Amino acid sequence: MSEKEGTISALMTEDRRYAPAAEFTSHANWSDPEVYQRALGDPEGFWSEMARAIDWFEDWDTVLEWDPPTTKWFLGARVNVSYNCVDRHLKTWRKNKAAIIWEGEPGDTRVLTYQELYREVNRCAAAMRRLGVQKGDRVALYLGMVPELPIAMLACARLGAPHTVVFGGFSPESLRDRIVDCHAKLLVTADGAWRRGKVVDLKGNADRALEGCPSIENVLVVNRVAPPEQASMVEGRDRWWHDEMDASGTDTVEPESLDSEHPLYILYTSGTTGKPKGLLHTTGGYLVGVHTTAKYVFDLKDEDTYWCAADVGWVTGHSYIVYGPLSNGASSIMYEGAPDYPGKNRFWQIIEKYRANILYTAPTAIRAFMKWGAEHPAGHDLSSLRLLGTVGEPINPEAWVWYRDNIGSGRTPVVDTWWQTETGMTLITPLPGMTVLKPGSATFPFPGVEADIVDEAGESVPLGGGGYLVLKRPWPAMARTIWGDAERWYDQYWSQFPGIYFTGDGAKRDEDGYFWLLGRVDDVLNVAGHRIGTMEVESALVSHPSVAEAAVIGINHEIKGQAIGAFVTLRGDQAASPELITELKLHVGEKIGPIARPDTLIPTGELPKTRSGKIMRRLLRDVAEGRVVGDTTTLQDPGVLDAIKDKYEETE
Ligand code: PRX
């Protein structure tokens, strides 16, 4: 971490401060810092107070049962997420309020009021039920950013059938692995998705994936990109979404009264092995967590037009496009396509068009906007914006300040929110009505959340120091386990520091107690906000017949945060031709998905290894980032590194 140490020390000397404006504070959902004390003194009391904002069919007997690594919240309560996101708003003036304001990439639009959303969710639930989906069955959703995705999620939640959303950029193999792992019964996909004016062939990918998925009985296909007759439908297996919705007519489906701990969804994410893990989120606690954080972190008001620009395929979309905003009765924008299509001003056009008040996006996007130039946002009226948020990676202070100045007119708060697929909800974040912001810092744990920074021995590190970021108390939206692999759940998160959740992130706290996130301390990369395991990429590479061995590292990258660097040794007398290098990069893309394609791929005679055969990735990182190569005394053959260095410099 030596190079990172240097960067973070420099960050912590950052002396710009942004206190909330009096005008913002006077209207903020929370403005009294007393909430931190109240939550600290009685966390369970605090969370049950927050839980009162949810409509429960039956109350809980016990707030929390905690026996690490097992956690249960609101035991005995009965609840339905779909009911809370849709039905309950129909009893209020929100009935005809916009729930989802959808903008398609080609420029087509669709607005669903809560009443219309109710109708669509019910029709979809009725269709799923006819296709045999029952409480507890798993449903896989492989779609682009179309309204049918939240509709299908809410239909699943209504039935108590856990969904697993698979990001539309994943390959057939990645989709298959996920379906097989959770034995999904139904797949919902589309004939395609729009991305930068081109069609992503979701249906073709799904067909290939389904060659090895015996658990799937039916496929529902949303018609998005071409006339229906152009799609290849498999007789007896595939049905059009629109036909099934028509067949549902005006049918309604009672929301299931579910146990608070009933599974809501499984979401796969990368870890330190080649196999993605399916994090299981449950019903009551998750809903309380995302509802509360959406309301107080984004200062969400009924009048707001809110836009989270993430993809629903990631946890950010689950929690802060679908469940958090809709349970609050918010109007949420959903955009289908790329930020630079057809022009680099697409985001600013959307904000101007809908007079959006809140924007939540990733540092990688902000850095790209910076590079494209301030003239793009400057050409639009962004004065409706009153709050900005970021998530997914550490944000450098320059990008933070640029975002506030150029998008937020130099006046909006910027909430840098730290969290994970595993945590379900934001855990370290400013509260915009009260936190004095420091650009680059995610500031403080949310009320009722106890985060700490510890050393190797699990001892708390004093202010000013750095170490491992841990969470010492359970929070309601935390994942409960890894689907089908309780042992991995324990090993991965609970074995390093007994009784404490280990995040896998490094962090520092400054003298004022502000948290500064340092990135992963394990073999997980964060490429443009996407989590990718080095092992996943390595296994994809060695599955190619020309590759004998591979080592994958993250390389600092101006826009993406990290880029993927791969070092491979080829089999036998394979020549390292430019064609083969391209083929290997594409091969990884086909195996996992284009997001995992290495940026740099260096063929090398040998990899640097210790005498016991362990690949020393640290040294490869030194080479790739042009640093003086660190301690090589444990290397089996120190000459190897010089050869790699020469190769690397040649390639660069
Ligand atoms: O390393 C942290 C980084 O993203 C990881 C979680 O990735 P994922 O599960 O894909 O969820 C991303 C969206 C919630 C974390 O372990 N990360 C996320 N947010 C931040 C961050 N790093 C620094 N600052 C953040 N605000």
Boltz pocket constraint, residues with backbone or C-beta under 6 A from the ligand:
constraints:
  - pocket:
      binder: B
      contacts: [[A, 269], [A, 314], [A, 315], [A, 316], [A, 390], [A, 391], [A, 392], [A, 393], [A, 394], [A, 395], [A, 416], [A, 417], [A, 418], [A, 419], [A, 420], [A, 421], [A, 422], [A, 428], [A, 442], [A, 503], [A, 504], [A, 505], [A, 517], [A, 518], [A, 519], [A, 520], [A, 526], [A, 529], [A, 530], [A, 531]]
      max_distance: 6.0
